[in-house]
Amino acid sequence: MTLPQVIEALLFSAQKPISTKEIADLMKRASEAGDFSSNDFGNVREAEVAAALEQLKLEYVQEQRAFQIIEKAEGWQLATDPAYAPWVRELHPEPKPARLTAPALETLAIIAYRQPITRADVEAVRGVTIDGVLQTLMERGLVKISGRAEIPGRPLLYETTQFFLDHFGLRNLDELPNVEELRKRYLPVAPRLVPPAASEPATQTSPS
């Protein structure tokens, strides 16, 4: 029994992506529980787990396996090779989700590159209201409310979700195309409301 084999079993059994730290912690807990007959992996470090994952990835490619190991934002996961998608889809037939419209994709891109951002600032860039589009993006789980801006009126702030990263195959937002260039590019912003200044009390003069 080898470390890559144990990790392969964990990935196969996991219901969600697991990180190198989680794998190392699982090894330690198994060692402490004594639930095996040989090969103590309780002292495995995260670097060793990462190396074993890379070894498995390489083996799957060399052996032309029908599955692969992919890294997502929250960890590693076994997944079917995309080449076999036509057959796998027939195993789990589901209604195809409606494609995002061009306005929705444009709005999503603005939020992704400039998050957290207010609705008014997105509308300033697009030049149109986005109420319906924003609602669609939230219903699809791609965008969420992240708080309120520290400006007059305290408008809501919006940002992308974990599902957004998974949907587009990104580990983090730094993997967005041309991220540094587009984050720095000037974009219009909505006018900021300035609270009215408090009126000063009238100066009183004493009678002579």
N, C-alpha and C positions, 0 to 999 in steps of 0.2 A: 504494500500500500504506500503510495507516494503522496506528497503534498498536492500536486496538481490533480490527482484523482479525488482527493478529499474535497478540494475546492470545486471540482466539476460536479460532485454529488450535491454540494450545497447550492450551487447555481441552478442545478436541475430541479431541486426541491423548493427553492425560494419562490414566493408568490409575487415578489417585487424586487427591484434592483437592490443589491447589497454592496456596501463599501468595503474597501480593504480593511478598515478598522473593525467593522462588524464581523468580517470573516475571522480576523485575528482573535477577537473577543470570543467568538463561538468556539474556536480551537481551545482557548484557555479554559472556558467553562466545561467543555467535554473532558479535558484533561483532569480538571478538579473533580468531576463526577465519576471518572473512571469507567466511562461507558464504552470501552474498547479493549481489545486484547493485546494490541501491539502498536508500536510507533506512536510515541507521545509527541504531539504537535503543540503542546501547551505553551511553549516558549517561542512560537513563530512570531516574527516581527512583520510589520506592515510591508516593509520593503521586500521581504521574502514572498509575501502573498502577491504583491504586484508582479514580481518576477515570474511566479508560477502562472499567473493569469496571462502574461505575455507568451509564456511557453505554450499554454493551451491554445491561444489564438493562432500561433504559428503552426501548431500541429493540425488544427482544423483546416487551415488553408492548404497545407501540404497534402493532407489526406482527402481534400475535396469533400469535406463533410457537408451535410445539408443544413447545418446550423453554425452559428458563430457566436463569439462573445462580443458584446457591444458595451461601451461605456456611456452611461447617461449622467445627468446632473447629480443624481442621488446615489449612483453606484454602478455596479456591473450586472449584466443580465445575459442569459442565454436567449438567443432569438433565431428564428428560421432565416436562412439565407434568402434575401429578396428574390433570387432567381426562381424560388419555388412558390412564390406568392399566388400564382393562378390556381394551384391545387389546394393550398392552405385556405384560401378564401372560400372554396366550395365546402370545406369542412366546417366553417363557421360563417354561414351566410348571414349577412346583416344588410339592412338598407344603407345604401351609400349616402354619406352625409352630403348635404348641399355644399357646393363649392362657395368659398367666400367671393363676394363681388369685388370689383376693382376698388370702389370706395372703402369697403371694409378692409381690404389689404393695405390700402394707403394709410388709413387711420391706424391700423395695427402697427405698421412700420414706424409711424411717427411716435407712437407710444413706446415701442420697443427701444428705439434709439434715444429717446429723450425722457424716459421715465425716471422718477415719478413726474407726471405732468397733469395739468388741469384740463378739463374739457374745453374751456375757453381758449387755452393756448393751442390745442389741437385744431380748433375751429379757425383760429387766426392763421394757421398754416394752410389749411385746406380751403378757407374762404366760404365754407358752408356749415350749417348746423350738422351735428353728428349724433343727435339723440338716438335715432333708430339704429344707426350703425353701431354705436357704442353698446347699446342694449344687446344687439346680436352677438357682439364679441364677448360680452359677459355671459350670455346664455350658453355660448359654445365653450366656455371655460378658458378662454385665451387671455382675458383681461379681468382684473379685479380692482376693487377700491383698496388703496393702501394707507389712507389717512387723509388729513386735511392740510392745505398749504398755509404757511404762516404769513398770510397777506390779508388785507381787509376783506371781509366776507367769509374767510376760511373756506374756500371752495374745496371740493373733494379732489384727491389726487388718484390717478390711475396708473397701474403698472401691469406688466405681463405676469403670467402664472407659471407654475411648474409644468403644467400641461402644455403650455406654449413651447417650452424647451423640448419636451418629449415629442410633441407633434412635428417640430421642424428638425429634430435630430441634433439638438445643441446640448452641450454639457453645461455651458454658461453663456451669459450675454456677450462675453468677449469674443465668442465665435461667430457673432453676426458679421456678415460681409462688410468690409470697409468700415468697421465700427469706429475706429479712432477718427477717421476723416469726417464721417457723418455726425458724430457727436459734437464736433467742434464747429461745424458749419452753421452760419447764422440762419436762424429761422424767426419769422415774425412771432410776437407774443401779444396776448390780449392786453388792452389798456388796464392799468391797475387803478382801482378806485381809491381815491385819497379821502380819508375821513375828514369831515368838515372841522376846521379849527374851532376850538372853544372860544366863544365871544368874550372879549375882555371887559371887565366891569368899568363902567364910566367913571372917569376921574372926578371926584367931588372937590369943590373949592370951598374953603371956609369963608363965611361972610366976613367982610371987613368991618 
